[in-house]
Amino acid sequence: MIVEKLLEIIARIHGWFLGLVDALLGPIPEWLTDGPAAEGLTTIAGWLDKTDAWIPWPLVGAVIAACAAAAVAAVAIKAVRIVASFVTLGGGSAA
């Protein structure tokens, strides 16, 4: 289910990107949006759906979520430290 959702998100990003290209270059060929690209993602999702017995997808999803949360926390801490470095509180230069 998680891989299926990830592939769905990738397909949406693919469609969004093709929409941007459409705005810049004109209409997108029908075979690119509804043809092999869409069928390929559906086929891969079907293959991965049958791997539940061997791969613990809930655990994989939890690990990916934990890694993403750690990355977001690291970026947030870095941003706070950068902003805090500009506060002198009366002593020295901020430069």
FENJOVEN-V953611 format. One record per residue. N is the residue number from 1. RES is the residue in one small letter. SS is DSSP state (helix for helix, strand for strand, loop for the rest). PHI is phi in whole degrees, 0 to 359 (none if undefined). Layout:
N&RES&SS&PHI / N&RES&SS&PHI
This chain:
1&m&loop&none / 2&i&helix&291 / 3&v&helix&297 / 4&e&helix&299 / 5&k&helix&296 / 6&l&helix&299 / 7&l&helix&294 / 8&e&helix&295 / 9&i&helix&296 / 10&i&helix&298 / 11&a&helix&295 / 12&r&helix&294 / 13&i&helix&297 / 14&h&helix&301 / 15&g&helix&296 / 16&w&helix&296 / 17&f&helix&298 / 18&l&helix&295 / 19&g&helix&295 / 20&l&helix&295 / 21&v&helix&296 / 22&d&helix&300 / 23&a&helix&293 / 24&l&helix&271 / 25&l&helix&247 / 26&g&loop&109 / 27&p&loop&296 / 28&i&loop&269 / 29&p&loop&299 / 30&e&helix&297 / 31&w&helix&293 / 32&l&helix&277 / 33&t&helix&268 / 34&d&loop&244 / 35&g&loop&262 / 36&p&helix&299 / 37&a&helix&297 / 38&a&helix&292 / 39&e&helix&293 / 40&g&helix&297 / 41&l&helix&296 / 42&t&helix&295 / 43&t&helix&296 / 44&i&helix&297 / 45&a&helix&299 / 46&g&helix&296 / 47&w&helix&294 / 48&l&helix&288 / 49&d&helix&295 / 50&k&loop&272 / 51&t&loop&265 / 52&d&loop&301 / 53&a&loop&289 / 54&w&loop&254 / 55&i&loop&245 / 56&p&loop&283 / 57&w&helix&301 / 58&p&helix&300 / 59&l&helix&292 / 60&v&helix&299 / 61&g&helix&296 / 62&a&helix&295 / 63&v&helix&295 / 64&i&helix&297 / 65&a&helix&296 / 66&a&helix&295 / 67&c&helix&296 / 68&a&helix&295 / 69&a&helix&295 / 70&a&helix&296 / 71&a&helix&295 / 72&v&helix&296 / 73&a&helix&296 / 74&a&helix&296 / 75&v&helix&294 / 76&a&helix&296 / 77&i&helix&296 / 78&k&helix&298 / 79&a&helix&296 / 80&v&helix&296 / 81&r&helix&295 / 82&i&helix&295 / 83&v&helix&295 / 84&a&helix&294 / 85&s&helix&290 / 86&f&loop&275 / 87&v&loop&272 / 88&t&loop&264 / 89&l&loop&53 / 90&g&loop&89 / 91&g&loop&237 / 92&g&loop&70 / 93&s&loop&265 / 94&a&loop&272 / 95&a&loop&277
